[in-house]
Amino acid sequence: MSVTLTISEKTYQKLKNVAQSKGFEDMEKFLDEWEELELANRREVVDRILEFQNKMGEKYGVMLDSTELIREDRMR
């Protein structure tokens, strides 16, 4: 099955540029693999966040919830 999508020339160029920057010569292949690429990118971001949290934990130890301290400051 084939579907035709009408988009502006500007949007088409942006999409084409993104596909080329990711190493795809064929935009259709890029679109086919986009979901997998996006999930991989999200996994990488989560991994970096977890790594940062571990580094902070090693450096500063367990950080307690500061909600009560913030509430006290606001009441002053």
PDB file of N, CA, C, O and CB in Angstrom:
ATOM      1  N   MET A   1       0.836  -1.175   0.000  1.00  0.00           N
ATOM      2  CA  MET A   1       0.000   0.000   0.000  1.00  0.00           C
ATOM      3  C   MET A   1       0.881   1.238   0.000  1.00  0.00           C
ATOM      4  O   MET A   1       1.941   1.265   0.626  1.00  0.00           O
ATOM      5  CB  MET A   1      -0.952  -0.002   1.207  1.00  0.00           C
ATOM      6  N   SER A   2       0.438   2.234  -0.694  1.00  0.00           N
ATOM      7  CA  SER A   2       1.179   3.480  -0.805  1.00  0.00           C
ATOM      8  C   SER A   2       0.253   4.641  -0.484  1.00  0.00           C
ATOM      9  O   SER A   2      -0.914   4.644  -0.876  1.00  0.00           O
ATOM     10  CB  SER A   2       1.792   3.638  -2.216  1.00  0.00           C
ATOM     11  N   VAL A   3       0.782   5.633   0.236  1.00  0.00           N
ATOM     12  CA  VAL A   3       0.004   6.811   0.614  1.00  0.00           C
ATOM     13  C   VAL A   3       0.792   8.041   0.204  1.00  0.00           C
ATOM     14  O   VAL A   3       2.013   8.081   0.356  1.00  0.00           O
ATOM     15  CB  VAL A   3      -0.311   6.827   2.149  1.00  0.00           C
ATOM     16  N   THR A   4       0.107   9.033  -0.308  1.00  0.00           N
ATOM     17  CA  THR A   4       0.745  10.287  -0.677  1.00  0.00           C
ATOM     18  C   THR A   4       0.470  11.316   0.415  1.00  0.00           C
ATOM     19  O   THR A   4      -0.670  11.488   0.847  1.00  0.00           O
ATOM     20  CB  THR A   4       0.236  10.790  -2.059  1.00  0.00           C
ATOM     21  N   LEU A   5       1.510  11.987   0.850  1.00  0.00           N
ATOM     22  CA  LEU A   5       1.410  12.998   1.889  1.00  0.00           C
ATOM     23  C   LEU A   5       1.849  14.327   1.293  1.00  0.00           C
ATOM     24  O   LEU A   5       2.917  14.414   0.688  1.00  0.00           O
ATOM     25  CB  LEU A   5       2.271  12.623   3.137  1.00  0.00           C
ATOM     26  N   THR A   6       1.048  15.343   1.455  1.00  0.00           N
ATOM     27  CA  THR A   6       1.400  16.660   0.939  1.00  0.00           C
ATOM     28  C   THR A   6       1.951  17.506   2.080  1.00  0.00           C
ATOM     29  O   THR A   6       1.265  17.767   3.068  1.00  0.00           O
ATOM     30  CB  THR A   6       0.171  17.351   0.278  1.00  0.00           C
ATOM     31  N   ILE A   7       3.202  17.929   1.927  1.00  0.00           N
ATOM     32  CA  ILE A   7       3.841  18.797   2.916  1.00  0.00           C
ATOM     33  C   ILE A   7       4.483  19.960   2.178  1.00  0.00           C
ATOM     34  O   ILE A   7       4.694  19.903   0.967  1.00  0.00           O
ATOM     35  CB  ILE A   7       4.900  18.017   3.768  1.00  0.00           C
ATOM     36  N   SER A   8       4.786  21.002   2.915  1.00  0.00           N
ATOM     37  CA  SER A   8       5.399  22.174   2.290  1.00  0.00           C
ATOM     38  C   SER A   8       6.833  21.861   1.869  1.00  0.00           C
ATOM     39  O   SER A   8       7.461  20.935   2.382  1.00  0.00           O
ATOM     40  CB  SER A   8       5.374  23.381   3.255  1.00  0.00           C
ATOM     41  N   GLU A   9       7.322  22.638   0.942  1.00  0.00           N
ATOM     42  CA  GLU A   9       8.710  22.474   0.484  1.00  0.00           C
ATOM     43  C   GLU A   9       9.684  22.680   1.641  1.00  0.00           C
ATOM     44  O   GLU A   9      10.690  21.978   1.747  1.00  0.00           O
ATOM     45  CB  GLU A   9       9.027  23.464  -0.661  1.00  0.00           C
ATOM     46  N   LYS A  10       9.379  23.643   2.501  1.00  0.00           N
ATOM     47  CA  LYS A  10      10.232  23.937   3.663  1.00  0.00           C
ATOM     48  C   LYS A  10      10.316  22.716   4.586  1.00  0.00           C
ATOM     49  O   LYS A  10      11.401  22.340   5.029  1.00  0.00           O
ATOM     50  CB  LYS A  10       9.687  25.165   4.444  1.00  0.00           C
ATOM     51  N   THR A  11       9.173  22.108   4.870  1.00  0.00           N
ATOM     52  CA  THR A  11       9.140  20.921   5.725  1.00  0.00           C
ATOM     53  C   THR A  11       9.872  19.762   5.069  1.00  0.00           C
ATOM     54  O   THR A  11      10.601  19.026   5.732  1.00  0.00           O
ATOM     55  CB  THR A  11       7.694  20.522   6.036  1.00  0.00           C
ATOM     56  N   TYR A  12       9.678  19.604   3.779  1.00  0.00           N
ATOM     57  CA  TYR A  12      10.365  18.549   3.037  1.00  0.00           C
ATOM     58  C   TYR A  12      11.877  18.722   3.133  1.00  0.00           C
ATOM     59  O   TYR A  12      12.599  17.752   3.364  1.00  0.00           O
ATOM     60  CB  TYR A  12       9.921  18.548   1.564  1.00  0.00           C
ATOM     61  N   GLN A  13      12.357  19.943   2.958  1.00  0.00           N
ATOM     62  CA  GLN A  13      13.800  20.199   3.029  1.00  0.00           C
ATOM     63  C   GLN A  13      14.350  19.924   4.428  1.00  0.00           C
ATOM     64  O   GLN A  13      15.435  19.362   4.577  1.00  0.00           O
ATOM     65  CB  GLN A  13      14.103  21.645   2.626  1.00  0.00           C
ATOM     66  N   LYS A  14      13.596  20.323   5.445  1.00  0.00           N
ATOM     67  CA  LYS A  14      14.024  20.041   6.823  1.00  0.00           C
ATOM     68  C   LYS A  14      14.147  18.535   7.048  1.00  0.00           C
ATOM     69  O   LYS A  14      15.137  18.053   7.599  1.00  0.00           O
ATOM     70  CB  LYS A  14      13.028  20.653   7.840  1.00  0.00           C
ATOM     71  N   LEU A  15      13.138  17.813   6.616  1.00  0.00           N
ATOM     72  CA  LEU A  15      13.138  16.359   6.770  1.00  0.00           C
ATOM     73  C   LEU A  15      14.287  15.728   6.006  1.00  0.00           C
ATOM     74  O   LEU A  15      14.956  14.826   6.511  1.00  0.00           O
ATOM     75  CB  LEU A  15      11.813  15.771   6.298  1.00  0.00           C
ATOM     76  N   LYS A  16      14.513  16.196   4.802  1.00  0.00           N
ATOM     77  CA  LYS A  16      15.617  15.695   3.982  1.00  0.00           C
ATOM     78  C   LYS A  16      16.961  15.978   4.648  1.00  0.00           C
ATOM     79  O   LYS A  16      17.840  15.117   4.653  1.00  0.00           O
ATOM     80  CB  LYS A  16      15.578  16.328   2.581  1.00  0.00           C
ATOM     81  N   ASN A  17      17.129  17.175   5.210  1.00  0.00           N
ATOM     82  CA  ASN A  17      18.373  17.530   5.896  1.00  0.00           C
ATOM     83  C   ASN A  17      18.617  16.658   7.126  1.00  0.00           C
ATOM     84  O   ASN A  17      19.743  16.234   7.386  1.00  0.00           O
ATOM     85  CB  ASN A  17      18.344  18.998   6.304  1.00  0.00           C
ATOM     86  N   VAL A  18      17.558  16.400   7.871  1.00  0.00           N
ATOM     87  CA  VAL A  18      17.694  15.534   9.052  1.00  0.00           C
ATOM     88  C   VAL A  18      18.094  14.132   8.621  1.00  0.00           C
ATOM     89  O   VAL A  18      18.984  13.523   9.216  1.00  0.00           O
ATOM     90  CB  VAL A  18      16.373  15.492   9.865  1.00  0.00           C
ATOM     91  N   ALA A  19      17.435  13.621   7.586  1.00  0.00           N
ATOM     92  CA  ALA A  19      17.753  12.277   7.092  1.00  0.00           C
ATOM     93  C   ALA A  19      19.216  12.197   6.660  1.00  0.00           C
ATOM     94  O   ALA A  19      19.906  11.231   6.983  1.00  0.00           O
ATOM     95  CB  ALA A  19      16.829  11.898   5.915  1.00  0.00           C
ATOM     96  N   GLN A  20      19.685  13.195   5.941  1.00  0.00           N
ATOM     97  CA  GLN A  20      21.079  13.203   5.480  1.00  0.00           C
ATOM     98  C   GLN A  20      22.041  13.329   6.651  1.00  0.00           C
ATOM     99  O   GLN A  20      23.101  12.703   6.653  1.00  0.00           O
ATOM    100  CB  GLN A  20      21.312  14.348   4.486  1.00  0.00           C
ATOM    101  N   SER A  21      21.678  14.142   7.656  1.00  0.00           N
ATOM    102  CA  SER A  21      22.569  14.299   8.815  1.00  0.00           C
ATOM    103  C   SER A  21      22.689  13.004   9.616  1.00  0.00           C
ATOM    104  O   SER A  21      23.678  12.789  10.317  1.00  0.00           O
ATOM    105  CB  SER A  21      22.062  15.424   9.724  1.00  0.00           C
ATOM    106  N   LYS A  22      21.675  12.143   9.507  1.00  0.00           N
ATOM    107  CA  LYS A  22      21.707  10.840  10.185  1.00  0.00           C
ATOM    108  C   LYS A  22      22.343   9.765   9.318  1.00  0.00           C
ATOM    109  O   LYS A  22      22.410   8.601   9.713  1.00  0.00           O
ATOM    110  CB  LYS A  22      20.298  10.413  10.577  1.00  0.00           C
ATOM    111  N   GLY A  23      22.816  10.160   8.118  1.00  0.00           N
ATOM    112  CA  GLY A  23      23.516   9.219   7.253  1.00  0.00           C
ATOM    113  C   GLY A  23      22.632   8.477   6.262  1.00  0.00           C
ATOM    114  O   GLY A  23      23.065   7.490   5.667  1.00  0.00           O
ATOM    115  N   PHE A  24      21.414   8.934   6.080  1.00  0.00           N
ATOM    116  CA  PHE A  24      20.504   8.295   5.142  1.00  0.00           C
ATOM    117  C   PHE A  24      20.491   9.055   3.821  1.00  0.00           C
ATOM    118  O   PHE A  24      20.296  10.270   3.798  1.00  0.00           O
ATOM    119  CB  PHE A  24      19.086   8.214   5.731  1.00  0.00           C
ATOM    120  N   GLU A  25      20.699   8.338   2.728  1.00  0.00           N
ATOM    121  CA  GLU A  25      20.562   8.955   1.413  1.00  0.00           C
ATOM    122  C   GLU A  25      19.112   8.911   0.968  1.00  0.00           C
ATOM    123  O   GLU A  25      18.663   9.766   0.205  1.00  0.00           O
ATOM    124  CB  GLU A  25      21.462   8.253   0.380  1.00  0.00           C
ATOM    125  N   ASP A  26      18.383   7.917   1.443  1.00  0.00           N
ATOM    126  CA  ASP A  26      16.994   7.713   1.066  1.00  0.00           C
ATOM    127  C   ASP A  26      16.095   8.118   2.238  1.00  0.00           C
ATOM    128  O   ASP A  26      16.174   7.527   3.315  1.00  0.00           O
ATOM    129  CB  ASP A  26      16.740   6.234   0.653  1.00  0.00           C
ATOM    130  N   MET A  27      15.252   9.111   2.029  1.00  0.00           N
ATOM    131  CA  MET A  27      14.382   9.598   3.090  1.00  0.00           C
ATOM    132  C   MET A  27      13.376   8.531   3.528  1.00  0.00           C
ATOM    133  O   MET A  27      12.986   8.500   4.695  1.00  0.00           O
ATOM    134  CB  MET A  27      13.647  10.852   2.629  1.00  0.00           C
ATOM    135  N   GLU A  28      12.961   7.675   2.629  1.00  0.00           N
ATOM    136  CA  GLU A  28      12.007   6.621   2.975  1.00  0.00           C
ATOM    137  C   GLU A  28      12.609   5.663   4.000  1.00  0.00           C
ATOM    138  O   GLU A  28      11.925   5.249   4.936  1.00  0.00           O
ATOM    139  CB  GLU A  28      11.576   5.850   1.715  1.00  0.00           C
ATOM    140  N   LYS A  29      13.877   5.308   3.832  1.00  0.00           N
ATOM    141  CA  LYS A  29      14.540   4.438   4.818  1.00  0.00           C
ATOM    142  C   LYS A  29      14.632   5.133   6.169  1.00  0.00           C
ATOM    143  O   LYS A  29      14.434   4.517   7.216  1.00  0.00           O
ATOM    144  CB  LYS A  29      15.951   4.037   4.333  1.00  0.00           C
ATOM    145  N   PHE A  30      14.936   6.422   6.127  1.00  0.00           N
ATOM    146  CA  PHE A  30      15.007   7.195   7.368  1.00  0.00           C
ATOM    147  C   PHE A  30      13.663   7.146   8.102  1.00  0.00           C
ATOM    148  O   PHE A  30      13.614   6.897   9.307  1.00  0.00           O
ATOM    149  CB  PHE A  30      15.408   8.663   7.073  1.00  0.00           C
ATOM    150  N   LEU A  31      12.584   7.385   7.369  1.00  0.00           N
ATOM    151  CA  LEU A  31      11.260   7.361   7.991  1.00  0.00           C
ATOM    152  C   LEU A  31      10.914   5.971   8.512  1.00  0.00           C
ATOM    153  O   LEU A  31      10.280   5.842   9.559  1.00  0.00           O
ATOM    154  CB  LEU A  31      10.198   7.823   6.995  1.00  0.00           C
ATOM    155  N   ASP A  32      11.325   4.931   7.790  1.00  0.00           N
ATOM    156  CA  ASP A  32      11.077   3.560   8.242  1.00  0.00           C
ATOM    157  C   ASP A  32      11.809   3.265   9.552  1.00  0.00           C
ATOM    158  O   ASP A  32      11.293   2.541  10.404  1.00  0.00           O
ATOM    159  CB  ASP A  32      11.510   2.559   7.164  1.00  0.00           C
ATOM    160  N   GLU A  33      12.993   3.819   9.711  1.00  0.00           N
ATOM    161  CA  GLU A  33      13.822   3.534  10.888  1.00  0.00           C
ATOM    162  C   GLU A  33      13.721   4.608  11.967  1.00  0.00           C
ATOM    163  O   GLU A  33      14.364   4.505  13.011  1.00  0.00           O
ATOM    164  CB  GLU A  33      15.265   3.382  10.471  1.00  0.00           C
ATOM    165  N   TRP A  34      12.918   5.631  11.717  1.00  0.00           N
ATOM    166  CA  TRP A  34      12.838   6.762  12.642  1.00  0.00           C
ATOM    167  C   TRP A  34      12.464   6.341  14.059  1.00  0.00           C
ATOM    168  O   TRP A  34      13.098   6.785  15.016  1.00  0.00           O
ATOM    169  CB  TRP A  34      11.832   7.768  12.135  1.00  0.00           C
ATOM    170  N   GLU A  35      11.455   5.499  14.212  1.00  0.00           N
ATOM    171  CA  GLU A  35      11.012   5.096  15.540  1.00  0.00           C
ATOM    172  C   GLU A  35      12.143   4.412  16.315  1.00  0.00           C
ATOM    173  O   GLU A  35      12.355   4.687  17.496  1.00  0.00           O
ATOM    174  CB  GLU A  35       9.802   4.161  15.433  1.00  0.00           C
ATOM    175  N   GLU A  36      12.854   3.531  15.642  1.00  0.00           N
ATOM    176  CA  GLU A  36      13.975   2.846  16.292  1.00  0.00           C
ATOM    177  C   GLU A  36      15.070   3.835  16.696  1.00  0.00           C
ATOM    178  O   GLU A  36      15.634   3.735  17.786  1.00  0.00           O
ATOM    179  CB  GLU A  36      14.556   1.771  15.359  1.00  0.00           C
ATOM    180  N   LEU A  37      15.365   4.790  15.810  1.00  0.00           N
ATOM    181  CA  LEU A  37      16.365   5.812  16.115  1.00  0.00           C
ATOM    182  C   LEU A  37      15.938   6.674  17.295  1.00  0.00           C
ATOM    183  O   LEU A  37      16.749   7.005  18.160  1.00  0.00           O
ATOM    184  CB  LEU A  37      16.614   6.690  14.894  1.00  0.00           C
ATOM    185  N   GLU A  38      14.665   7.033  17.324  1.00  0.00           N
ATOM    186  CA  GLU A  38      14.153   7.867  18.406  1.00  0.00           C
ATOM    187  C   GLU A  38      14.216   7.130  19.734  1.00  0.00           C
ATOM    188  O   GLU A  38      14.591   7.719  20.748  1.00  0.00           O
ATOM    189  CB  GLU A  38      12.718   8.303  18.114  1.00  0.00           C
ATOM    190  N   LEU A  39      13.857   5.857  19.745  1.00  0.00           N
ATOM    191  CA  LEU A  39      13.923   5.073  20.984  1.00  0.00           C
ATOM    192  C   LEU A  39      15.364   4.932  21.465  1.00  0.00           C
ATOM    193  O   LEU A  39      15.626   4.999  22.666  1.00  0.00           O
ATOM    194  CB  LEU A  39      13.300   3.684  20.775  1.00  0.00           C
ATOM    195  N   ALA A  40      16.291   4.739  20.542  1.00  0.00           N
ATOM    196  CA  ALA A  40      17.700   4.638  20.910  1.00  0.00           C
ATOM    197  C   ALA A  40      18.179   5.957  21.515  1.00  0.00           C
ATOM    198  O   ALA A  40      18.935   5.958  22.487  1.00  0.00           O
ATOM    199  CB  ALA A  40      18.560   4.262  19.680  1.00  0.00           C
ATOM    200  N   ASN A  41      17.748   7.060  20.951  1.00  0.00           N
ATOM    201  CA  ASN A  41      18.125   8.370  21.472  1.00  0.00           C
ATOM    202  C   ASN A  41      17.573   8.571  22.881  1.00  0.00           C
ATOM    203  O   ASN A  41      18.267   9.079  23.762  1.00  0.00           O
ATOM    204  CB  ASN A  41      17.620   9.484  20.540  1.00  0.00           C
ATOM    205  N   ARG A  42      16.333   8.172  23.085  1.00  0.00           N
ATOM    206  CA  ARG A  42      15.731   8.299  24.416  1.00  0.00           C
ATOM    207  C   ARG A  42      16.456   7.431  25.436  1.00  0.00           C
ATOM    208  O   ARG A  42      16.683   7.852  26.571  1.00  0.00           O
ATOM    209  CB  ARG A  42      14.247   7.921  24.369  1.00  0.00           C
ATOM    210  N   ARG A  43      16.819   6.213  25.025  1.00  0.00           N
ATOM    211  CA  ARG A  43      17.563   5.330  25.934  1.00  0.00           C
ATOM    212  C   ARG A  43      18.896   5.965  26.332  1.00  0.00           C
ATOM    213  O   ARG A  43      19.311   5.886  27.487  1.00  0.00           O
ATOM    214  CB  ARG A  43      17.806   3.952  25.273  1.00  0.00           C
ATOM    215  N   GLU A  44      19.554   6.592  25.367  1.00  0.00           N
ATOM    216  CA  GLU A  44      20.834   7.247  25.637  1.00  0.00           C
ATOM    217  C   GLU A  44      20.660   8.393  26.635  1.00  0.00           C
ATOM    218  O   GLU A  44      21.477   8.554  27.542  1.00  0.00           O
ATOM    219  CB  GLU A  44      21.455   7.771  24.331  1.00  0.00           C
ATOM    220  N   VAL A  45      19.610   9.180  26.473  1.00  0.00           N
ATOM    221  CA  VAL A  45      19.346  10.287  27.394  1.00  0.00           C
ATOM    222  C   VAL A  45      19.082   9.756  28.797  1.00  0.00           C
ATOM    223  O   VAL A  45      19.613  10.291  29.771  1.00  0.00           O
ATOM    224  CB  VAL A  45      18.148  11.129  26.907  1.00  0.00           C
ATOM    225  N   VAL A  46      18.276   8.721  28.911  1.00  0.00           N
ATOM    226  CA  VAL A  46      17.975   8.133  30.221  1.00  0.00           C
ATOM    227  C   VAL A  46      19.253   7.583  30.849  1.00  0.00           C
ATOM    228  O   VAL A  46      19.477   7.761  32.047  1.00  0.00           O
ATOM    229  CB  VAL A  46      16.909   7.011  30.092  1.00  0.00           C
ATOM    230  N   ASP A  47      20.084   6.926  30.065  1.00  0.00           N
ATOM    231  CA  ASP A  47      21.352   6.394  30.579  1.00  0.00           C
ATOM    232  C   ASP A  47      22.236   7.515  31.112  1.00  0.00           C
ATOM    233  O   ASP A  47      22.866   7.368  32.159  1.00  0.00           O
ATOM    234  CB  ASP A  47      22.096   5.613  29.481  1.00  0.00           C
ATOM    235  N   ARG A  48      22.284   8.633  30.393  1.00  0.00           N
ATOM    236  CA  ARG A  48      23.109   9.768  30.843  1.00  0.00           C
ATOM    237  C   ARG A  48      22.550  10.377  32.128  1.00  0.00           C
ATOM    238  O   ARG A  48      23.314  10.791  33.000  1.00  0.00           O
ATOM    239  CB  ARG A  48      23.191  10.847  29.741  1.00  0.00           C
ATOM    240  N   ILE A  49      21.224  10.435  32.249  1.00  0.00           N
ATOM    241  CA  ILE A  49      20.611  10.947  33.477  1.00  0.00           C
ATOM    242  C   ILE A  49      20.943  10.036  34.648  1.00  0.00           C
ATOM    243  O   ILE A  49      21.302  10.515  35.723  1.00  0.00           O
ATOM    244  CB  ILE A  49      19.082  11.074  33.314  1.00  0.00           C
ATOM    245  N   LEU A  50      20.826   8.728  34.448  1.00  0.00           N
ATOM    246  CA  LEU A  50      21.139   7.784  35.520  1.00  0.00           C
ATOM    247  C   LEU A  50      22.608   7.861  35.911  1.00  0.00           C
ATOM    248  O   LEU A  50      22.943   7.775  37.092  1.00  0.00           O
ATOM    249  CB  LEU A  50      20.784   6.360  35.096  1.00  0.00           C
ATOM    250  N   GLU A  51      23.475   8.020  34.937  1.00  0.00           N
ATOM    251  CA  GLU A  51      24.904   8.167  35.223  1.00  0.00           C
ATOM    252  C   GLU A  51      25.158   9.422  36.053  1.00  0.00           C
ATOM    253  O   GLU A  51      25.940   9.399  37.004  1.00  0.00           O
ATOM    254  CB  GLU A  51      25.716   8.220  33.914  1.00  0.00           C
ATOM    255  N   PHE A  52      24.492  10.517  35.686  1.00  0.00           N
ATOM    256  CA  PHE A  52      24.636  11.768  36.438  1.00  0.00           C
ATOM    257  C   PHE A  52      24.137  11.594  37.870  1.00  0.00           C
ATOM    258  O   PHE A  52      24.787  12.041  38.814  1.00  0.00           O
ATOM    259  CB  PHE A  52      23.867  12.912  35.742  1.00  0.00           C
ATOM    260  N   GLN A  53      22.982  10.946  38.032  1.00  0.00           N
ATOM    261  CA  GLN A  53      22.452  10.709  39.372  1.00  0.00           C
ATOM    262  C   GLN A  53      23.419   9.882  40.209  1.00  0.00           C
ATOM    263  O   GLN A  53      23.610  10.162  41.393  1.00  0.00           O
ATOM    264  CB  GLN A  53      21.096  10.009  39.292  1.00  0.00           C
ATOM    265  N   ASN A  54      24.022   8.878  39.614  1.00  0.00           N
ATOM    266  CA  ASN A  54      24.990   8.055  40.341  1.00  0.00           C
ATOM    267  C   ASN A  54      26.203   8.866  40.766  1.00  0.00           C
ATOM    268  O   ASN A  54      26.688   8.724  41.889  1.00  0.00           O
ATOM    269  CB  ASN A  54      25.431   6.875  39.484  1.00  0.00           C
ATOM    270  N   LYS A  55      26.695   9.719  39.867  1.00  0.00           N
ATOM    271  CA  LYS A  55      27.847  10.567  40.210  1.00  0.00           C
ATOM    272  C   LYS A  55      27.506  11.511  41.355  1.00  0.00           C
ATOM    273  O   LYS A  55      28.308  11.704  42.269  1.00  0.00           O
ATOM    274  CB  LYS A  55      28.308  11.374  38.984  1.00  0.00           C
ATOM    275  N   MET A  56      26.310  12.101  41.302  1.00  0.00           N
ATOM    276  CA  MET A  56      25.893  13.004  42.375  1.00  0.00           C
ATOM    277  C   MET A  56      25.753  12.237  43.685  1.00  0.00           C
ATOM    278  O   MET A  56      26.129  12.736  44.746  1.00  0.00           O
ATOM    279  CB  MET A  56      24.564  13.702  42.016  1.00  0.00           C
ATOM    280  N   GLY A  57      25.211  11.026  43.608  1.00  0.00           N
ATOM    281  CA  GLY A  57      25.063  10.207  44.804  1.00  0.00           C
ATOM    282  C   GLY A  57      26.405   9.856  45.421  1.00  0.00           C
ATOM    283  O   GLY A  57      26.559   9.866  46.642  1.00  0.00           O
ATOM    284  N   GLU A  58      27.385   9.542  44.560  1.00  0.00           N
ATOM    285  CA  GLU A  58      28.724   9.220  45.056  1.00  0.00           C
ATOM    286  C   GLU A  58      29.388  10.441  45.682  1.00  0.00           C
ATOM    287  O   GLU A  58      30.089  10.326  46.687  1.00  0.00           O
ATOM    288  CB  GLU A  58      29.598   8.674  43.922  1.00  0.00           C
ATOM    289  N   LYS A  59      29.169  11.584  45.099  1.00  0.00           N
ATOM    290  CA  LYS A  59      29.825  12.807  45.575  1.00  0.00           C
ATOM    291  C   LYS A  59      29.159  13.371  46.829  1.00  0.00           C
ATOM    292  O   LYS A  59      29.850  13.786  47.759  1.00  0.00           O
ATOM    293  CB  LYS A  59      29.821  13.862  44.478  1.00  0.00           C
ATOM    294  N   TYR A  60      27.819  13.391  46.867  1.00  0.00           N
ATOM    295  CA  TYR A  60      27.101  14.060  47.949  1.00  0.00           C
ATOM    296  C   TYR A  60      26.319  13.123  48.855  1.00  0.00           C
ATOM    297  O   TYR A  60      25.783  13.559  49.873  1.00  0.00           O
ATOM    298  CB  TYR A  60      26.173  15.060  47.377  1.00  0.00           C
ATOM    299  N   GLY A  61      26.244  11.859  48.510  1.00  0.00           N
ATOM    300  CA  GLY A  61      25.465  10.929  49.315  1.00  0.00           C
ATOM    301  C   GLY A  61      23.975  11.063  49.030  1.00  0.00           C
ATOM    302  O   GLY A  61      23.564  11.695  48.056  1.00  0.00           O
ATOM    303  N   VAL A  62      23.189  10.462  49.889  1.00  0.00           N
ATOM    304  CA  VAL A  62      21.740  10.492  49.699  1.00  0.00           C
ATOM    305  C   VAL A  62      21.227  11.882  50.038  1.00  0.00           C
ATOM    306  O   VAL A  62      21.532  12.431  51.097  1.00  0.00           O
ATOM    307  CB  VAL A  62      21.034   9.415  50.574  1.00  0.00           C
ATOM    308  N   MET A  63      20.452  12.438  49.133  1.00  0.00           N
ATOM    309  CA  MET A  63      19.868  13.758  49.371  1.00  0.00           C
ATOM    310  C   MET A  63      18.430  13.569  49.833  1.00  0.00           C
ATOM    311  O   MET A  63      17.613  12.951  49.149  1.00  0.00           O
ATOM    312  CB  MET A  63      19.932  14.653  48.085  1.00  0.00           C
ATOM    313  N   LEU A  64      18.148  14.104  50.987  1.00  0.00           N
ATOM    314  CA  LEU A  64      16.824  13.967  51.558  1.00  0.00           C
ATOM    315  C   LEU A  64      15.849  14.906  50.861  1.00  0.00           C
ATOM    316  O   LEU A  64      16.252  15.880  50.226  1.00  0.00           O
ATOM    317  CB  LEU A  64      16.857  14.243  53.062  1.00  0.00           C
ATOM    318  N   ASP A  65      14.581  14.605  50.987  1.00  0.00           N
ATOM    319  CA  ASP A  65      13.524  15.432  50.421  1.00  0.00           C
ATOM    320  C   ASP A  65      13.520  16.781  51.135  1.00  0.00           C
ATOM    321  O   ASP A  65      13.485  16.839  52.365  1.00  0.00           O
ATOM    322  CB  ASP A  65      12.136  14.731  50.542  1.00  0.00           C
ATOM    323  N   SER A  66      13.555  17.855  50.367  1.00  0.00           N
ATOM    324  CA  SER A  66      13.625  19.190  50.961  1.00  0.00           C
ATOM    325  C   SER A  66      12.279  19.907  50.958  1.00  0.00           C
ATOM    326  O   SER A  66      12.233  21.123  51.147  1.00  0.00           O
ATOM    327  CB  SER A  66      14.643  20.027  50.223  1.00  0.00           C
ATOM    328  N   THR A  67      11.201  19.193  50.751  1.00  0.00           N
ATOM    329  CA  THR A  67       9.879  19.809  50.678  1.00  0.00           C
ATOM    330  C   THR A  67       9.548  20.598  51.942  1.00  0.00           C
ATOM    331  O   THR A  67       9.057  21.724  51.861  1.00  0.00           O
ATOM    332  CB  THR A  67       8.819  18.744  50.441  1.00  0.00           C
ATOM    333  N   GLU A  68       9.809  20.023  53.089  1.00  0.00           N
ATOM    334  CA  GLU A  68       9.501  20.702  54.354  1.00  0.00           C
ATOM    335  C   GLU A  68      10.326  21.973  54.516  1.00  0.00           C
ATOM    336  O   GLU A  68       9.813  22.989  54.985  1.00  0.00           O
ATOM    337  CB  GLU A  68       9.752  19.763  55.540  1.00  0.00           C
ATOM    338  N   LEU A  69      11.591  21.926  54.135  1.00  0.00           N
ATOM    339  CA  LEU A  69      12.437  23.123  54.244  1.00  0.00           C
ATOM    340  C   LEU A  69      11.932  24.236  53.327  1.00  0.00           C
ATOM    341  O   LEU A  69      11.923  25.405  53.712  1.00  0.00           O
ATOM    342  CB  LEU A  69      13.900  22.782  53.901  1.00  0.00           C
ATOM    343  N   ILE A  70      11.525  23.881  52.152  1.00  0.00           N
ATOM    344  CA  ILE A  70      10.981  24.872  51.217  1.00  0.00           C
ATOM    345  C   ILE A  70       9.695  25.464  51.772  1.00  0.00           C
ATOM    346  O   ILE A  70       9.476  26.672  51.689  1.00  0.00           O
ATOM    347  CB  ILE A  70      10.725  24.238  49.832  1.00  0.00           C
ATOM    348  N   ARG A  71       8.858  24.625  52.330  1.00  0.00           N
ATOM    349  CA  ARG A  71       7.579  25.091  52.924  1.00  0.00           C
ATOM    350  C   ARG A  71       7.863  26.058  54.062  1.00  0.00           C
ATOM    351  O   ARG A  71       7.193  27.084  54.180  1.00  0.00           O
ATOM    352  CB  ARG A  71       6.726  23.886  53.444  1.00  0.00           C
ATOM    353  N   GLU A  72       8.840  25.750  54.896  1.00  0.00           N
ATOM    354  CA  GLU A  72       9.186  26.643  56.020  1.00  0.00           C
ATOM    355  C   GLU A  72       9.685  27.976  55.500  1.00  0.00           C
ATOM    356  O   GLU A  72       9.312  29.023  56.029  1.00  0.00           O
ATOM    357  CB  GLU A  72      10.257  25.998  56.929  1.00  0.00           C
ATOM    358  N   ASP A  73      10.531  27.956  54.462  1.00  0.00           N
ATOM    359  CA  ASP A  73      11.037  29.197  53.891  1.00  0.00           C
ATOM    360  C   ASP A  73       9.902  30.057  53.343  1.00  0.00           C
ATOM    361  O   ASP A  73       9.922  31.280  53.486  1.00  0.00           O
ATOM    362  CB  ASP A  73      12.049  28.898  52.789  1.00  0.00           C
ATOM    363  N   ARG A  74       8.942  29.441  52.734  1.00  0.00           N
ATOM    364  CA  ARG A  74       7.824  30.190  52.148  1.00  0.00           C
ATOM    365  C   ARG A  74       6.926  30.802  53.228  1.00  0.00           C
ATOM    366  O   ARG A  74       6.304  31.843  53.015  1.00  0.00           O
ATOM    367  CB  ARG A  74       6.994  29.274  51.238  1.00  0.00           C
ATOM    368  N   MET A  75       6.870  30.151  54.371  1.00  0.00           N
ATOM    369  CA  MET A  75       6.002  30.654  55.470  1.00  0.00           C
ATOM    370  C   MET A  75       6.613  31.853  56.167  1.00  0.00           C
ATOM    371  O   MET A  75       5.908  32.567  56.879  1.00  0.00           O
ATOM    372  CB  MET A  75       5.742  29.549  56.504  1.00  0.00           C
ATOM    373  N   ARG A  76       7.898  32.096  55.986  1.00  0.00           N
ATOM    374  CA  ARG A  76       8.565  33.216  56.662  1.00  0.00           C
ATOM    375  C   ARG A  76       8.195  34.518  56.042  1.00  0.00           C
ATOM    376  O   ARG A  76       8.664  35.568  56.484  1.00  0.00           O
ATOM    377  CB  ARG A  76      10.061  33.053  56.634  1.00  0.00           C
TER     378      ARG A  76
END
